[in-house]
Amino acid sequence: MKAVILAAGVGSRMGEVGRYLPKCLLQIGGKPILRKQVETLNANGITDISVVVGYCEEMIKRASMNQAVKFYTNHRFAETGMLESLLCASDELNDSFVLVYGDVYFEREVIGKLLLNTDDICLVVNKCGNIEQSEGQFFERYYGQKLRKVSTKVYLANGWVKKLSKSPESSESGVEYIGIAKFSETKAQMIHNKIRCLVASGQIAKFPSPSYLFSSLIESGEKIGAVFVDQRQYVEVDYPENLDEARRRFDTSSNKGHAI
């Protein structure tokens, strides 16, 4: 089992903090998110780890000098999306792997529970968070489109993911994808080929994030499973309020600076 961490983007929703420091280097619990991710993956037996970088590339590499990770660079991070970042690590998509967004701080149990799941594709989900945001105020440009930056709501039926939605009006689902997923070897190769075809055909413009790919796979008949994790075991850092929450929950020392 491999892991691919996507840490190429700009944390625009983090305000001033996101302008000078990538989210994966924000400190929680006395260490940067990326370092915590790598250590937690290692603790679950995953040592083949790749990190896709772009924004503040050299800063992230310097901060990770003492960790055994491989780096891939999305040189077009400012104009492309997460699927193009994943494709930058195409050499790693020939085996089963765990996909991790670079802004998720999580404990060992989250990955442990995911690895126990036997579905070919599995998303880590939880009840929607308590921090309310005016999500419509945050937008990104993607191939000429102006898109809201919102969380991914998940609809489940009989243990399977039946629908994903980026609509802010879909909060009635009560469940959201937290940015961690697992793929079997066969499905890893399948999504690799799928992304390559989307890029080659220009259809990638309709797929700003993995959530859109998951929706497309479900529509084509693929089955996607889900595992629920304890909300106390992770925080997805999208906003300054998420960072404050994470530090209250996980910090055990007075060292709460932003940099390493």
C-alpha positions as CSV (number, residue, x, y, z in Angstrom):
1,M,0.0,0.0,0.0
2,K,1.3,3.4,-1.0
3,A,0.1,6.9,-0.1
4,V,-0.1,10.1,-2.2
5,I,-0.5,13.4,-0.4
6,L,-1.8,16.3,-2.5
7,A,-0.2,19.5,-1.2
8,A,0.2,21.7,-4.3
9,G,-2.6,24.3,-3.8
10,V,-2.9,27.7,-2.2
11,G,-4.8,27.9,1.0
12,S,-7.0,30.8,-0.1
13,R,-9.6,30.3,2.5
14,M,-7.0,30.6,5.3
15,G,-6.7,34.4,4.8
16,E,-3.4,36.0,5.6
17,V,-1.9,32.8,6.9
18,G,-2.4,31.0,3.6
19,R,-0.6,33.8,1.7
20,Y,2.8,33.1,3.2
21,L,2.6,29.5,4.3
22,P,1.1,26.4,2.7
23,K,-1.5,24.7,4.8
24,C,0.5,21.5,5.0
25,L,3.1,23.3,7.1
26,L,0.7,24.8,9.6
27,Q,1.6,23.5,13.1
28,I,-0.9,21.5,15.1
29,G,0.1,19.4,18.1
30,G,3.6,20.8,17.9
31,K,4.3,19.7,14.4
32,P,3.4,20.6,10.8
33,I,0.4,18.8,9.3
34,L,2.5,17.1,6.6
35,R,4.9,15.7,9.2
36,K,2.0,14.4,11.2
37,Q,0.5,12.8,8.1
38,V,3.7,11.0,7.2
39,E,4.3,9.8,10.7
40,T,0.7,8.5,11.0
41,L,0.9,6.7,7.7
42,N,4.2,5.1,8.7
43,A,2.6,4.0,12.0
44,N,0.0,2.1,9.9
45,G,2.7,0.4,7.9
46,I,2.6,2.7,4.9
47,T,6.1,3.8,4.1
48,D,6.0,4.4,0.3
49,I,4.7,8.0,0.4
50,S,4.7,10.6,-2.3
51,V,3.8,14.3,-1.9
52,V,2.7,16.4,-4.8
53,V,3.8,20.0,-4.3
54,G,3.4,23.3,-6.2
55,Y,2.8,26.4,-4.1
56,C,5.8,27.1,-1.9
57,E,7.5,23.9,-3.3
58,E,10.9,24.5,-1.9
59,M,9.7,25.5,1.5
60,I,7.8,22.2,1.8
61,K,10.8,20.2,0.6
62,R,13.1,21.9,3.1
63,A,10.7,21.2,5.9
64,S,10.5,17.5,4.9
65,M,14.3,16.9,4.6
66,N,14.3,14.4,7.4
67,Q,11.3,12.4,6.2
68,A,11.5,9.5,3.7
69,V,9.1,10.8,1.1
70,K,9.2,11.3,-2.7
71,F,8.2,14.6,-4.3
72,Y,6.3,15.3,-7.6
73,T,5.7,18.8,-8.7
74,N,2.6,20.3,-10.4
75,H,4.2,23.3,-12.1
76,R,0.7,24.5,-13.2
77,F,-0.8,24.3,-9.7
78,A,-2.3,27.8,-10.0
79,E,-4.4,26.9,-13.1
80,T,-5.1,23.2,-12.6
81,G,-6.9,21.1,-10.0
82,M,-6.3,18.2,-7.7
83,L,-6.8,15.5,-10.3
84,E,-4.0,17.0,-12.4
85,S,-1.9,17.1,-9.3
86,L,-2.6,13.4,-8.7
87,L,-1.6,12.7,-12.3
88,C,1.8,14.3,-11.6
89,A,2.4,11.3,-9.4
90,S,1.3,8.9,-12.2
91,D,4.3,6.6,-11.5
92,E,2.7,5.7,-8.2
93,L,-0.7,4.9,-9.5
94,N,0.1,1.3,-10.4
95,D,-0.6,-0.1,-7.0
96,S,-3.1,0.2,-4.2
97,F,-2.8,3.5,-2.5
98,V,-4.3,5.9,0.0
99,L,-5.1,9.4,-1.2
100,V,-4.7,12.2,1.4
101,Y,-5.4,15.9,1.0
102,G,-2.6,18.0,2.4
103,D,-4.7,19.9,4.8
104,V,-6.1,17.1,6.9
105,Y,-4.7,16.5,10.4
106,F,-5.6,13.0,11.5
107,E,-4.7,10.4,14.2
108,R,-3.5,6.8,13.6
109,E,-7.0,5.3,14.1
110,V,-8.4,7.1,11.0
111,I,-6.0,5.3,8.6
112,G,-6.3,2.1,10.6
113,K,-10.0,1.9,10.1
114,L,-9.7,2.8,6.4
115,L,-7.2,-0.1,5.9
116,L,-9.6,-2.6,7.5
117,N,-12.2,-1.8,4.8
118,T,-12.1,-4.2,1.9
119,D,-14.0,-2.2,-0.8
120,D,-12.0,-1.4,-4.0
121,I,-12.7,2.3,-3.5
122,C,-13.5,3.7,-0.1
123,L,-14.0,7.3,1.2
124,V,-13.5,8.4,4.8
125,V,-16.5,10.4,5.9
126,N,-18.0,11.9,9.0
127,K,-21.0,14.0,10.1
128,C,-20.8,17.5,8.8
129,G,-18.7,19.8,11.0
130,N,-20.0,22.3,13.5
131,I,-18.1,25.4,12.2
132,E,-20.4,27.3,9.9
133,Q,-18.9,29.4,7.1
134,S,-20.3,31.7,4.4
135,E,-18.9,29.3,1.8
136,G,-20.4,31.2,-1.1
137,Q,-17.8,34.0,-0.4
138,F,-14.9,31.7,-1.5
139,F,-14.3,31.1,-5.1
140,E,-11.6,29.6,-7.4
141,R,-10.9,29.9,-11.1
142,Y,-10.7,26.6,-12.9
143,Y,-10.5,26.5,-16.7
144,G,-12.4,29.8,-17.0
145,Q,-15.1,28.7,-14.5
146,K,-15.8,30.5,-11.2
147,L,-16.4,27.8,-8.7
148,R,-17.5,27.9,-5.1
149,K,-15.0,26.3,-2.7
150,V,-17.2,24.2,-0.5
151,S,-17.0,20.9,1.3
152,T,-18.2,17.7,-0.3
153,K,-21.5,16.3,0.9
154,V,-22.0,12.6,0.7
155,Y,-25.3,10.6,0.4
156,L,-25.2,7.0,1.6
157,A,-27.5,4.1,1.0
158,N,-26.9,0.6,2.4
159,G,-23.3,1.4,3.2
160,W,-22.5,2.6,-0.3
161,V,-21.9,6.1,-1.6
162,K,-24.8,7.0,-3.9
163,K,-24.1,10.6,-4.5
164,L,-21.6,13.4,-3.8
165,S,-22.5,17.1,-4.0
166,K,-20.6,20.4,-3.8
167,S,-23.8,22.4,-3.5
168,P,-24.0,24.4,-0.3
169,E,-27.7,23.6,-0.3
170,S,-27.0,19.9,0.1
171,S,-26.2,20.1,3.8
172,E,-29.2,17.9,4.5
173,S,-27.0,14.9,3.7
174,G,-25.5,15.3,7.1
175,V,-22.3,13.6,6.0
176,E,-19.1,14.9,4.4
177,Y,-16.0,13.5,2.7
178,I,-12.9,14.5,4.8
179,G,-10.3,14.2,2.0
180,I,-8.9,10.7,2.6
181,A,-9.7,7.7,0.3
182,K,-8.3,4.3,-0.6
183,F,-8.1,2.5,-3.9
184,S,-7.2,-1.1,-4.7
185,E,-4.6,-1.8,-7.3
186,T,-7.1,-2.4,-10.0
187,K,-9.0,0.8,-9.3
188,A,-5.8,2.8,-8.9
189,Q,-4.9,1.9,-12.5
190,M,-8.5,2.5,-13.6
191,I,-8.6,6.1,-12.2
192,H,-5.1,6.7,-13.6
193,N,-6.3,5.9,-17.1
194,K,-9.5,7.8,-16.5
195,I,-7.7,11.0,-15.5
196,R,-5.3,10.7,-18.4
197,C,-8.2,10.4,-20.8
198,L,-9.9,13.4,-19.2
199,V,-6.8,15.5,-19.7
200,A,-6.2,14.4,-23.3
201,S,-9.8,15.0,-24.3
202,G,-10.1,18.4,-22.5
203,Q,-12.9,17.0,-20.3
204,I,-10.8,17.6,-17.2
205,A,-12.3,21.1,-17.1
206,K,-15.5,19.4,-15.8
207,F,-13.6,17.7,-12.9
208,P,-12.2,20.4,-10.6
209,S,-11.6,17.9,-7.8
210,P,-11.6,14.1,-7.0
211,S,-15.2,14.5,-5.8
212,Y,-16.3,15.0,-9.4
213,L,-14.5,11.9,-10.5
214,F,-16.1,9.9,-7.7
215,S,-19.5,11.1,-8.9
216,S,-18.7,10.1,-12.5
217,L,-17.6,6.7,-11.4
218,I,-20.8,6.1,-9.4
219,E,-22.8,7.1,-12.5
220,S,-20.9,4.6,-14.5
221,G,-21.8,1.8,-12.1
222,E,-18.7,1.7,-9.8
223,K,-19.4,0.9,-6.2
224,I,-17.7,3.2,-3.6
225,G,-17.7,2.4,0.0
226,A,-17.4,4.6,3.1
227,V,-16.0,4.4,6.6
228,F,-17.1,6.7,9.4
229,V,-14.4,8.1,11.7
230,D,-14.6,9.8,15.0
231,Q,-14.8,13.6,14.6
232,R,-12.3,13.9,17.5
233,Q,-9.6,12.1,15.5
234,Y,-9.2,14.6,12.6
235,V,-9.6,18.1,11.5
236,E,-9.7,19.3,7.9
237,V,-8.1,22.8,7.9
238,D,-10.0,24.9,5.4
239,Y,-10.5,28.1,7.5
240,P,-8.7,29.9,10.3
241,E,-11.5,28.6,12.6
242,N,-10.6,25.0,11.7
243,L,-7.0,25.7,12.7
244,D,-8.0,27.2,16.0
245,E,-10.3,24.2,16.7
246,A,-7.4,21.7,15.8
247,R,-5.0,23.5,18.1
248,R,-7.5,23.4,21.0
249,R,-8.1,19.7,20.4
250,F,-4.6,18.4,19.7
251,D,-2.0,20.9,21.0
252,T,-0.3,19.6,24.2
253,S,2.2,22.3,24.5
254,S,2.4,26.1,24.3
255,N,4.2,26.0,21.0
256,K,1.5,27.1,18.6
257,G,3.4,29.0,15.9
258,H,2.6,28.9,12.3
259,A,6.0,27.9,11.0
260,I,8.2,24.8,11.6
